[in-house]
Amino acid sequence: MTDIWLEVGFGGGEHLAAQARRHPEIGFIGCEPFVNGVARLLAMVERDRITNLRVFDDDARILLNRLTDASIGRVFILFSDPWPKKRHHKRRFLREETLRSLARVMRGGGALRFATDDMGYVSWTLEHVRRNPDFAWTATCPDDWRRPPPDWVETRYEAKARATERTCIYLDFQRSGRGREDPT
Ligand SMILES: C[S@@+](CC[C@H](N)C(=O)[O-])C[C@H]1O[C@@H](n2cnc3c(N)ncnc32)[C@H](O)[C@@H]1O
């Protein structure tokens, strides 16, 4: 394997399975505690004989705490539960502590992709990521966040959002270079 990529909250697993098929040279880890989602993914894994994918069927934060430093090249967090009510914001996956964990496990130059149809979660994410010196937003023009990136695979939640004419936003961030501890 030339790299390890991680998807957090893969839902029905369509995106994860498609990326794993597209990149046989990459090892994939998918995290999803929702048992029906795991079952759907495993059915695709069996049908398509996907061998470069492992599943962690629990909270991704547990896995993040166990991964070694600079071991992950890409992270996908797609249509993560938005928890729109203010009193529930602290349940959002992408927050200060998680960003610190992601910064630790990601190698310098690694990519973090976040997509959502919740504009409150967009502002929250941009604010939190911009406060973290380990990540930089890579967008250079509005189409970079308004249109799906070139290697995008549509997810189930995204399809639902589009069906109800909700706007989807795509944010790509880059893990900045690391110091001497970076093995890459
Ligand atoms: C709104 S769904 C989106 C699913 C999929 N990414 C998509 O776009 O269709 C969010 C998913 O994240 C999962 N999830 C929520 N918190 C999680 C966590 N801490 N670790 C891993 N998965 C999580 C949920 O079980 C749910 O399947």
The ligand as a Tripos MOL2 file, in Angstrom:
@<TRIPOS>MOLECULE
LIG
   27    29     1     0     0
SMALL
NO_CHARGES

@<TRIPOS>ATOM
      1 C1        -25.5510   12.2340    7.8530 C.3       1 LIG1
      2 S1        -24.7950   10.6900    7.7320 S.3       1 LIG1
      3 C2        -23.8000   10.8170    6.2360 C.3       1 LIG1
      4 C3        -23.3820    9.4900    5.7010 C.3       1 LIG1
      5 C4        -22.5030    9.5150    4.4280 C.3       1 LIG1
      6 N1        -21.2320   10.1520    4.6710 N.3       1 LIG1
      7 C5        -23.2170   10.1960    3.2870 C.2       1 LIG1
      8 O1        -22.8020   11.3210    2.9080 O.co2     1 LIG1
      9 O2        -24.1830    9.6220    2.7660 O.co2     1 LIG1
     10 C6        -23.5260   10.8270    8.9880 C.3       1 LIG1
     11 C7        -22.9330    9.4860    9.3510 C.3       1 LIG1
     12 O3        -21.8690    9.6790   10.2800 O.3       1 LIG1
     13 C8        -21.8920    8.6350   11.2330 C.3       1 LIG1
     14 N2        -21.2100    9.1410   12.4360 N.ar      1 LIG1
     15 C9        -21.6760   10.0710   13.3010 C.ar      1 LIG1
     16 N3        -20.7800   10.2860   14.2760 N.ar      1 LIG1
     17 C10       -19.7170    9.4620   14.0110 C.ar      1 LIG1
     18 C11       -18.4830    9.2260   14.6590 C.ar      1 LIG1
     19 N4        -18.1730    9.8650   15.7790 N.pl3     1 LIG1
     20 N5        -17.6400    8.3270   14.1280 N.ar      1 LIG1
     21 C12       -17.9620    7.6720   12.9750 C.ar      1 LIG1
     22 N6        -19.1260    7.8600   12.3180 N.ar      1 LIG1
     23 C13       -19.9890    8.7460   12.8200 C.ar      1 LIG1
     24 C14       -23.3760    8.3500   11.4250 C.3       1 LIG1
     25 O4        -23.6150    7.0320   11.9340 O.3       1 LIG1
     26 C15       -23.9350    8.5380   10.0300 C.3       1 LIG1
     27 O5        -23.9690    7.3260    9.2980 O.3       1 LIG1
@<TRIPOS>BOND
     1     1     2 1
     2     2     3 1
     3     2    10 1
     4     3     4 1
     5     4     5 1
     6     5     6 1
     7     5     7 1
     8     7     8 2
     9     7     9 1
    10    10    11 1
    11    11    12 1
    12    11    26 1
    13    12    13 1
    14    13    14 1
    15    13    24 1
    16    14    15 ar
    17    14    23 ar
    18    15    16 ar
    19    16    17 ar
    20    17    18 ar
    21    17    23 ar
    22    18    19 1
    23    18    20 ar
    24    20    21 ar
    25    21    22 ar
    26    22    23 ar
    27    24    25 1
    28    24    26 1
    29    26    27 1
@<TRIPOS>SUBSTRUCTURE
     1 LIG1         1 GROUP 0 **** ****
